[in-house]
Amino acid sequence: MTIDLHIHSKSSDGKLAVAEIVFAAKNRNIGFISLTDHDSIECQKDALLLTKAKGIRCVSGVELNVTFSNPKYREGKSVSLDFLGINLILQTKS
């Protein structure tokens, strides 16, 4: 099975809408995806619904940017790191 667990949509810096991503994944025979937009989970529910309809496995995700500094590391200059969060628990408002 082909998988891609690091996809960005228009919700961050990607070029495609969620429906276009799912369509492209289906056409490329990708069987498992995760949309991991920068600092946003806006498209997760749509991604989960659309992939289910197309028979593609999907796990929720997000890419978080963390910037920190420490006076003892790199002379206190800030460091920026990206972290992928996979399989988020999404809750709906009751």
Backbone atoms as SQL, in Angstrom:
CREATE TABLE atoms (id INTEGER PRIMARY KEY, chain TEXT, resi INTEGER, resn TEXT, atom TEXT, x REAL, y REAL, z REAL);
INSERT INTO atoms VALUES
  (1, 'A', 1, 'MET', 'N', 0.842, -1.171, 0.000),
  (2, 'A', 1, 'MET', 'CA', 0.000, 0.000, 0.000),
  (3, 'A', 1, 'MET', 'C', 0.894, 1.244, 0.000),
  (4, 'A', 2, 'THR', 'N', 0.544, 2.207, -0.830),
  (5, 'A', 2, 'THR', 'CA', 1.246, 3.482, -0.859),
  (6, 'A', 2, 'THR', 'C', 0.590, 4.426, 0.140),
  (7, 'A', 3, 'ILE', 'N', 1.427, 5.094, 0.957),
  (8, 'A', 3, 'ILE', 'CA', 0.902, 6.026, 1.954),
  (9, 'A', 3, 'ILE', 'C', 1.598, 7.376, 1.830),
  (10, 'A', 4, 'ASP', 'N', 0.909, 8.419, 2.255),
  (11, 'A', 4, 'ASP', 'CA', 1.494, 9.765, 2.345),
  (12, 'A', 4, 'ASP', 'C', 0.915, 10.420, 3.594),
  (13, 'A', 5, 'LEU', 'N', 1.741, 10.567, 4.616),
  (14, 'A', 5, 'LEU', 'CA', 1.294, 11.095, 5.892),
  (15, 'A', 5, 'LEU', 'C', 1.745, 12.531, 6.138),
  (16, 'A', 6, 'HIS', 'N', 2.058, 13.252, 5.065),
  (17, 'A', 6, 'HIS', 'CA', 2.487, 14.650, 5.217),
  (18, 'A', 6, 'HIS', 'C', 1.996, 15.450, 4.009),
  (19, 'A', 7, 'ILE', 'N', 0.704, 15.790, 4.031),
  (20, 'A', 7, 'ILE', 'CA', 0.081, 16.513, 2.927),
  (21, 'A', 7, 'ILE', 'C', -0.467, 17.833, 3.446),
  (22, 'A', 8, 'HIS', 'N', -0.224, 18.907, 2.692),
  (23, 'A', 8, 'HIS', 'CA', -0.738, 20.225, 3.047),
  (24, 'A', 8, 'HIS', 'C', -1.831, 20.634, 2.064),
  (25, 'A', 9, 'SER', 'N', -2.938, 21.143, 2.592),
  (26, 'A', 9, 'SER', 'CA', -4.036, 21.625, 1.761),
  (27, 'A', 9, 'SER', 'C', -4.001, 23.151, 1.700),
  (28, 'A', 10, 'LYS', 'N', -5.002, 23.716, 1.032),
  (29, 'A', 10, 'LYS', 'CA', -5.140, 25.176, 0.974),
  (30, 'A', 10, 'LYS', 'C', -5.348, 25.789, 2.358),
  (31, 'A', 11, 'SER', 'N', -5.684, 24.964, 3.345),
  (32, 'A', 11, 'SER', 'CA', -5.851, 25.478, 4.707),
  (33, 'A', 11, 'SER', 'C', -4.540, 25.986, 5.295),
  (34, 'A', 12, 'SER', 'N', -3.398, 25.606, 4.678),
  (35, 'A', 12, 'SER', 'CA', -2.118, 26.187, 5.073),
  (36, 'A', 12, 'SER', 'C', -1.380, 26.606, 3.809),
  (37, 'A', 13, 'ASP', 'N', -0.298, 25.945, 3.467),
  (38, 'A', 13, 'ASP', 'CA', 0.478, 26.392, 2.312),
  (39, 'A', 13, 'ASP', 'C', 0.391, 25.452, 1.105),
  (40, 'A', 14, 'GLY', 'N', -0.613, 24.572, 1.086),
  (41, 'A', 14, 'GLY', 'CA', -0.801, 23.684, -0.054),
  (42, 'A', 14, 'GLY', 'C', -1.549, 24.378, -1.180),
  (43, 'A', 15, 'LYS', 'N', -1.578, 23.742, -2.340),
  (44, 'A', 15, 'LYS', 'CA', -2.225, 24.340, -3.509),
  (45, 'A', 15, 'LYS', 'C', -3.601, 23.753, -3.800),
  (46, 'A', 16, 'LEU', 'N', -3.936, 22.622, -3.163),
  (47, 'A', 16, 'LEU', 'CA', -5.177, 21.929, -3.484),
  (48, 'A', 16, 'LEU', 'C', -6.159, 21.963, -2.315),
  (49, 'A', 17, 'ALA', 'N', -7.438, 21.961, -2.647),
  (50, 'A', 17, 'ALA', 'CA', -8.491, 21.812, -1.646),
  (51, 'A', 17, 'ALA', 'C', -8.549, 20.337, -1.229),
  (52, 'A', 18, 'VAL', 'N', -9.197, 20.064, -0.134),
  (53, 'A', 18, 'VAL', 'CA', -9.272, 18.694, 0.381),
  (54, 'A', 18, 'VAL', 'C', -9.848, 17.735, -0.661),
  (55, 'A', 19, 'ALA', 'N', -10.932, 18.108, -1.311),
  (56, 'A', 19, 'ALA', 'CA', -11.544, 17.231, -2.320),
  (57, 'A', 19, 'ALA', 'C', -10.570, 16.927, -3.455),
  (58, 'A', 20, 'GLU', 'N', -9.779, 17.911, -3.852),
  (59, 'A', 20, 'GLU', 'CA', -8.782, 17.705, -4.921),
  (60, 'A', 20, 'GLU', 'C', -7.667, 16.768, -4.453),
  (61, 'A', 21, 'ILE', 'N', -7.286, 16.874, -3.202),
  (62, 'A', 21, 'ILE', 'CA', -6.250, 15.993, -2.648),
  (63, 'A', 21, 'ILE', 'C', -6.746, 14.554, -2.638),
  (64, 'A', 22, 'VAL', 'N', -7.970, 14.345, -2.194),
  (65, 'A', 22, 'VAL', 'CA', -8.538, 12.997, -2.139),
  (66, 'A', 22, 'VAL', 'C', -8.669, 12.425, -3.551),
  (67, 'A', 23, 'PHE', 'N', -9.118, 13.230, -4.501),
  (68, 'A', 23, 'PHE', 'CA', -9.223, 12.800, -5.896),
  (69, 'A', 23, 'PHE', 'C', -7.848, 12.390, -6.438),
  (70, 'A', 24, 'ALA', 'N', -6.823, 13.216, -6.167),
  (71, 'A', 24, 'ALA', 'CA', -5.464, 12.909, -6.635),
  (72, 'A', 24, 'ALA', 'C', -4.936, 11.636, -5.975),
  (73, 'A', 25, 'ALA', 'N', -5.200, 11.464, -4.688),
  (74, 'A', 25, 'ALA', 'CA', -4.749, 10.253, -3.993),
  (75, 'A', 25, 'ALA', 'C', -5.376, 9.012, -4.612),
  (76, 'A', 26, 'LYS', 'N', -6.664, 9.081, -4.889),
  (77, 'A', 26, 'LYS', 'CA', -7.359, 7.945, -5.505),
  (78, 'A', 26, 'LYS', 'C', -6.768, 7.631, -6.876),
  (79, 'A', 27, 'ASN', 'N', -6.532, 8.671, -7.682),
  (80, 'A', 27, 'ASN', 'CA', -5.959, 8.478, -9.021),
  (81, 'A', 27, 'ASN', 'C', -4.534, 7.949, -8.989),
  (82, 'A', 28, 'ARG', 'N', -3.812, 8.212, -7.925),
  (83, 'A', 28, 'ARG', 'CA', -2.429, 7.744, -7.790),
  (84, 'A', 28, 'ARG', 'C', -2.334, 6.440, -7.008),
  (85, 'A', 29, 'ASN', 'N', -3.484, 5.855, -6.688),
  (86, 'A', 29, 'ASN', 'CA', -3.537, 4.602, -5.926),
  (87, 'A', 29, 'ASN', 'C', -2.866, 4.707, -4.560),
  (88, 'A', 30, 'ILE', 'N', -3.005, 5.866, -3.931),
  (89, 'A', 30, 'ILE', 'CA', -2.511, 6.040, -2.569),
  (90, 'A', 30, 'ILE', 'C', -3.621, 5.576, -1.645),
  (91, 'A', 31, 'GLY', 'N', -3.324, 4.632, -0.790),
  (92, 'A', 31, 'GLY', 'CA', -4.345, 3.998, 0.026),
  (93, 'A', 31, 'GLY', 'C', -4.478, 4.525, 1.435),
  (94, 'A', 32, 'PHE', 'N', -3.545, 5.404, 1.842),
  (95, 'A', 32, 'PHE', 'CA', -3.570, 5.881, 3.225),
  (96, 'A', 32, 'PHE', 'C', -2.936, 7.269, 3.250),
  (97, 'A', 33, 'ILE', 'N', -3.677, 8.270, 3.738),
  (98, 'A', 33, 'ILE', 'CA', -3.154, 9.635, 3.769),
  (99, 'A', 33, 'ILE', 'C', -3.399, 10.297, 5.125),
  (100, 'A', 34, 'SER', 'N', -2.677, 11.400, 5.334),
  (101, 'A', 34, 'SER', 'CA', -2.922, 12.284, 6.467),
  (102, 'A', 34, 'SER', 'C', -2.693, 13.710, 6.002),
  (103, 'A', 35, 'LEU', 'N', -3.683, 14.561, 6.213),
  (104, 'A', 35, 'LEU', 'CA', -3.516, 15.988, 5.932),
  (105, 'A', 35, 'LEU', 'C', -2.904, 16.625, 7.171),
  (106, 'A', 36, 'THR', 'N', -1.752, 17.229, 7.011),
  (107, 'A', 36, 'THR', 'CA', -0.998, 17.780, 8.139),
  (108, 'A', 36, 'THR', 'C', -0.690, 19.245, 7.871),
  (109, 'A', 37, 'ASP', 'N', -1.741, 20.049, 7.789),
  (110, 'A', 37, 'ASP', 'CA', -1.564, 21.472, 7.540),
  (111, 'A', 37, 'ASP', 'C', -0.805, 22.135, 8.685),
  (112, 'A', 38, 'HIS', 'N', -0.166, 23.262, 8.365),
  (113, 'A', 38, 'HIS', 'CA', 0.565, 24.023, 9.372),
  (114, 'A', 38, 'HIS', 'C', -0.403, 24.667, 10.357),
  (115, 'A', 39, 'ASP', 'N', -0.262, 24.307, 11.610),
  (116, 'A', 39, 'ASP', 'CA', -0.989, 24.960, 12.711),
  (117, 'A', 39, 'ASP', 'C', -2.501, 25.043, 12.476),
  (118, 'A', 40, 'SER', 'N', -3.072, 24.076, 11.783),
  (119, 'A', 40, 'SER', 'CA', -4.507, 24.114, 11.483),
  (120, 'A', 40, 'SER', 'C', -5.075, 22.698, 11.382),
  (121, 'A', 41, 'ILE', 'N', -6.251, 22.514, 11.972),
  (122, 'A', 41, 'ILE', 'CA', -6.970, 21.242, 11.810),
  (123, 'A', 41, 'ILE', 'C', -8.312, 21.497, 11.120),
  (124, 'A', 42, 'GLU', 'N', -8.407, 22.625, 10.452),
  (125, 'A', 42, 'GLU', 'CA', -9.643, 23.075, 9.804),
  (126, 'A', 42, 'GLU', 'C', -10.258, 22.041, 8.862),
  (127, 'A', 43, 'CYS', 'N', -9.439, 21.327, 8.123),
  (128, 'A', 43, 'CYS', 'CA', -9.958, 20.438, 7.074),
  (129, 'A', 43, 'CYS', 'C', -10.094, 18.979, 7.496),
  (130, 'A', 44, 'GLN', 'N', -9.836, 18.663, 8.751),
  (131, 'A', 44, 'GLN', 'CA', -9.784, 17.268, 9.162),
  (132, 'A', 44, 'GLN', 'C', -11.103, 16.515, 8.974),
  (133, 'A', 45, 'LYS', 'N', -12.206, 17.110, 9.390),
  (134, 'A', 45, 'LYS', 'CA', -13.488, 16.400, 9.271),
  (135, 'A', 45, 'LYS', 'C', -13.842, 16.131, 7.815),
  (136, 'A', 46, 'ASP', 'N', -13.610, 17.119, 6.941),
  (137, 'A', 46, 'ASP', 'CA', -13.855, 16.912, 5.508),
  (138, 'A', 46, 'ASP', 'C', -12.963, 15.812, 4.961),
  (139, 'A', 47, 'ALA', 'N', -11.701, 15.823, 5.356),
  (140, 'A', 47, 'ALA', 'CA', -10.764, 14.804, 4.874),
  (141, 'A', 47, 'ALA', 'C', -11.214, 13.411, 5.288),
  (142, 'A', 48, 'LEU', 'N', -11.632, 13.262, 6.528),
  (143, 'A', 48, 'LEU', 'CA', -12.064, 11.948, 7.007),
  (144, 'A', 48, 'LEU', 'C', -13.315, 11.465, 6.277),
  (145, 'A', 49, 'LEU', 'N', -14.254, 12.364, 6.023),
  (146, 'A', 49, 'LEU', 'CA', -15.481, 11.989, 5.304),
  (147, 'A', 49, 'LEU', 'C', -15.212, 11.655, 3.836),
  (148, 'A', 50, 'LEU', 'N', -14.435, 12.505, 3.164),
  (149, 'A', 50, 'LEU', 'CA', -14.175, 12.297, 1.736),
  (150, 'A', 50, 'LEU', 'C', -13.334, 11.048, 1.468),
  (151, 'A', 51, 'THR', 'N', -12.345, 10.797, 2.310),
  (152, 'A', 51, 'THR', 'CA', -11.519, 9.603, 2.101),
  (153, 'A', 51, 'THR', 'C', -12.321, 8.331, 2.352),
  (154, 'A', 52, 'LYS', 'N', -13.181, 8.369, 3.348),
  (155, 'A', 52, 'LYS', 'CA', -14.024, 7.195, 3.624),
  (156, 'A', 52, 'LYS', 'C', -14.899, 6.876, 2.410),
  (157, 'A', 53, 'ALA', 'N', -15.462, 7.915, 1.794),
  (158, 'A', 53, 'ALA', 'CA', -16.317, 7.721, 0.617),
  (159, 'A', 53, 'ALA', 'C', -15.542, 7.152, -0.566),
  (160, 'A', 54, 'LYS', 'N', -14.243, 7.432, -0.640),
  (161, 'A', 54, 'LYS', 'CA', -13.415, 6.961, -1.765),
  (162, 'A', 54, 'LYS', 'C', -12.639, 5.686, -1.440),
  (163, 'A', 55, 'GLY', 'N', -12.821, 5.156, -0.235),
  (164, 'A', 55, 'GLY', 'CA', -12.128, 3.920, 0.129),
  (165, 'A', 55, 'GLY', 'C', -10.655, 4.114, 0.434),
  (166, 'A', 56, 'ILE', 'N', -10.294, 5.301, 0.892),
  (167, 'A', 56, 'ILE', 'CA', -8.909, 5.602, 1.261),
  (168, 'A', 56, 'ILE', 'C', -8.845, 5.708, 2.778),
  (169, 'A', 57, 'ARG', 'N', -7.860, 5.087, 3.372),
  (170, 'A', 57, 'ARG', 'CA', -7.683, 5.225, 4.820),
  (171, 'A', 57, 'ARG', 'C', -7.098, 6.598, 5.112),
  (172, 'A', 58, 'CYS', 'N', -7.526, 7.185, 6.216),
  (173, 'A', 58, 'CYS', 'CA', -7.061, 8.530, 6.567),
  (174, 'A', 58, 'CYS', 'C', -6.907, 8.631, 8.076),
  (175, 'A', 59, 'VAL', 'N', -5.869, 9.298, 8.484),
  (176, 'A', 59, 'VAL', 'CA', -5.658, 9.570, 9.897),
  (177, 'A', 59, 'VAL', 'C', -5.474, 11.085, 10.032),
  (178, 'A', 60, 'SER', 'N', -6.069, 11.669, 11.059),
  (179, 'A', 60, 'SER', 'CA', -5.973, 13.111, 11.243),
  (180, 'A', 60, 'SER', 'C', -4.536, 13.506, 11.591),
  (181, 'A', 61, 'GLY', 'N', -4.200, 14.762, 11.275),
  (182, 'A', 61, 'GLY', 'CA', -2.849, 15.221, 11.565),
  (183, 'A', 61, 'GLY', 'C', -2.725, 16.728, 11.532),
  (184, 'A', 62, 'VAL', 'N', -1.585, 17.211, 11.988),
  (185, 'A', 62, 'VAL', 'CA', -1.278, 18.634, 11.992),
  (186, 'A', 62, 'VAL', 'C', 0.241, 18.785, 12.059),
  (187, 'A', 63, 'GLU', 'N', 0.758, 19.852, 11.474),
  (188, 'A', 63, 'GLU', 'CA', 2.172, 20.175, 11.589),
  (189, 'A', 63, 'GLU', 'C', 2.285, 21.452, 12.423),
  (190, 'A', 64, 'LEU', 'N', 2.906, 21.335, 13.569),
  (191, 'A', 64, 'LEU', 'CA', 3.041, 22.463, 14.481),
  (192, 'A', 64, 'LEU', 'C', 4.451, 23.020, 14.434),
  (193, 'A', 65, 'ASN', 'N', 4.547, 24.327, 14.374),
  (194, 'A', 65, 'ASN', 'CA', 5.848, 24.996, 14.415),
  (195, 'A', 65, 'ASN', 'C', 6.099, 25.465, 15.842),
  (196, 'A', 66, 'VAL', 'N', 7.242, 25.092, 16.359),
  (197, 'A', 66, 'VAL', 'CA', 7.626, 25.468, 17.715),
  (198, 'A', 66, 'VAL', 'C', 8.948, 26.219, 17.639),
  (199, 'A', 67, 'THR', 'N', 8.951, 27.410, 18.224),
  (200, 'A', 67, 'THR', 'CA', 10.181, 28.216, 18.261),
  (201, 'A', 67, 'THR', 'C', 10.566, 28.406, 19.721),
  (202, 'A', 68, 'PHE', 'N', 11.828, 28.180, 20.012),
  (203, 'A', 68, 'PHE', 'CA', 12.298, 28.334, 21.385),
  (204, 'A', 68, 'PHE', 'C', 13.724, 28.866, 21.381),
  (205, 'A', 69, 'SER', 'N', 14.142, 29.334, 22.532),
  (206, 'A', 69, 'SER', 'CA', 15.532, 29.753, 22.692),
  (207, 'A', 69, 'SER', 'C', 15.977, 29.417, 24.105),
  (208, 'A', 70, 'ASN', 'N', 17.265, 29.234, 24.231),
  (209, 'A', 70, 'ASN', 'CA', 17.880, 28.966, 25.519),
  (210, 'A', 70, 'ASN', 'C', 19.228, 29.673, 25.518),
  (211, 'A', 71, 'PRO', 'N', 19.515, 30.456, 26.542),
  (212, 'A', 71, 'PRO', 'CA', 20.774, 31.208, 26.551),
  (213, 'A', 71, 'PRO', 'C', 22.013, 30.322, 26.437),
  (214, 'A', 72, 'LYS', 'N', 21.888, 29.052, 26.812),
  (215, 'A', 72, 'LYS', 'CA', 23.042, 28.143, 26.769),
  (216, 'A', 72, 'LYS', 'C', 23.182, 27.421, 25.429),
  (217, 'A', 73, 'TYR', 'N', 22.223, 27.616, 24.522),
  (218, 'A', 73, 'TYR', 'CA', 22.254, 26.920, 23.235),
  (219, 'A', 73, 'TYR', 'C', 22.295, 27.938, 22.114),
  (220, 'A', 74, 'ARG', 'N', 23.262, 27.814, 21.240),
  (221, 'A', 74, 'ARG', 'CA', 23.425, 28.692, 20.072),
  (222, 'A', 74, 'ARG', 'C', 23.405, 30.177, 20.467),
  (223, 'A', 75, 'GLU', 'N', 24.050, 30.465, 21.590),
  (224, 'A', 75, 'GLU', 'CA', 24.176, 31.853, 22.077),
  (225, 'A', 75, 'GLU', 'C', 22.813, 32.527, 22.248),
  (226, 'A', 76, 'GLY', 'N', 21.802, 31.746, 22.577),
  (227, 'A', 76, 'GLY', 'CA', 20.474, 32.294, 22.817),
  (228, 'A', 76, 'GLY', 'C', 19.663, 32.570, 21.563),
  (229, 'A', 77, 'LYS', 'N', 20.207, 32.242, 20.387),
  (230, 'A', 77, 'LYS', 'CA', 19.452, 32.455, 19.143),
  (231, 'A', 77, 'LYS', 'C', 18.288, 31.476, 19.082),
  (232, 'A', 78, 'SER', 'N', 17.149, 31.942, 18.598),
  (233, 'A', 78, 'SER', 'CA', 15.972, 31.081, 18.558),
  (234, 'A', 78, 'SER', 'C', 16.133, 29.956, 17.527),
  (235, 'A', 79, 'VAL', 'N', 15.495, 28.850, 17.843),
  (236, 'A', 79, 'VAL', 'CA', 15.506, 27.656, 17.003),
  (237, 'A', 79, 'VAL', 'C', 14.057, 27.343, 16.655),
  (238, 'A', 80, 'SER', 'N', 13.801, 27.027, 15.407),
  (239, 'A', 80, 'SER', 'CA', 12.453, 26.703, 14.963),
  (240, 'A', 80, 'SER', 'C', 12.405, 25.236, 14.528),
  (241, 'A', 81, 'LEU', 'N', 11.435, 24.506, 15.046),
  (242, 'A', 81, 'LEU', 'CA', 11.261, 23.097, 14.710),
  (243, 'A', 81, 'LEU', 'C', 9.824, 22.853, 14.271),
  (244, 'A', 82, 'ASP', 'N', 9.632, 21.901, 13.355),
  (245, 'A', 82, 'ASP', 'CA', 8.301, 21.475, 12.945),
  (246, 'A', 82, 'ASP', 'C', 8.047, 20.085, 13.511),
  (247, 'A', 83, 'PHE', 'N', 6.894, 19.890, 14.118),
  (248, 'A', 83, 'PHE', 'CA', 6.490, 18.611, 14.678),
  (249, 'A', 83, 'PHE', 'C', 5.218, 18.148, 13.987),
  (250, 'A', 84, 'LEU', 'N', 5.206, 16.877, 13.582),
  (251, 'A', 84, 'LEU', 'CA', 3.986, 16.296, 13.020),
  (252, 'A', 84, 'LEU', 'C', 3.211, 15.599, 14.126),
  (253, 'A', 85, 'GLY', 'N', 1.951, 15.950, 14.241),
  (254, 'A', 85, 'GLY', 'CA', 1.048, 15.270, 15.161),
  (255, 'A', 85, 'GLY', 'C', 0.119, 14.408, 14.330),
  (256, 'A', 86, 'ILE', 'N', 0.097, 13.121, 14.616),
  (257, 'A', 86, 'ILE', 'CA', -0.697, 12.179, 13.831),
  (258, 'A', 86, 'ILE', 'C', -1.728, 11.511, 14.742),
  (259, 'A', 87, 'ASN', 'N', -2.907, 11.258, 14.202),
  (260, 'A', 87, 'ASN', 'CA', -3.999, 10.569, 14.881),
  (261, 'A', 87, 'ASN', 'C', -4.557, 11.400, 16.037),
  (262, 'A', 88, 'LEU', 'N', -4.936, 12.626, 15.705),
  (263, 'A', 88, 'LEU', 'CA', -5.541, 13.510, 16.690),
  (264, 'A', 88, 'LEU', 'C', -6.930, 13.025, 17.049),
  (265, 'A', 89, 'ILE', 'N', -7.346, 13.281, 18.249),
  (266, 'A', 89, 'ILE', 'CA', -8.708, 12.973, 18.665),
  (267, 'A', 89, 'ILE', 'C', -9.524, 14.228, 18.430),
  (268, 'A', 90, 'LEU', 'N', -10.433, 14.176, 17.480),
  (269, 'A', 90, 'LEU', 'CA', -11.258, 15.319, 17.145),
  (270, 'A', 90, 'LEU', 'C', -12.593, 15.191, 17.845),
  (271, 'A', 91, 'GLN', 'N', -12.964, 16.235, 18.534),
  (272, 'A', 91, 'GLN', 'CA', -14.241, 16.230, 19.233),
  (273, 'A', 91, 'GLN', 'C', -15.177, 17.244, 18.606),
  (274, 'A', 92, 'THR', 'N', -16.439, 16.913, 18.600),
  (275, 'A', 92, 'THR', 'CA', -17.446, 17.843, 18.096),
  (276, 'A', 92, 'THR', 'C', -18.162, 18.467, 19.271),
  (277, 'A', 93, 'LYS', 'N', -18.648, 19.677, 19.068),
  (278, 'A', 93, 'LYS', 'CA', -19.414, 20.346, 20.123),
  (279, 'A', 93, 'LYS', 'C', -20.781, 19.711, 20.233),
  (280, 'A', 94, 'SER', 'N', -21.224, 19.506, 21.454),
  (281, 'A', 94, 'SER', 'CA', -22.543, 18.879, 21.691),
  (282, 'A', 94, 'SER', 'C', -23.630, 19.921, 21.691);
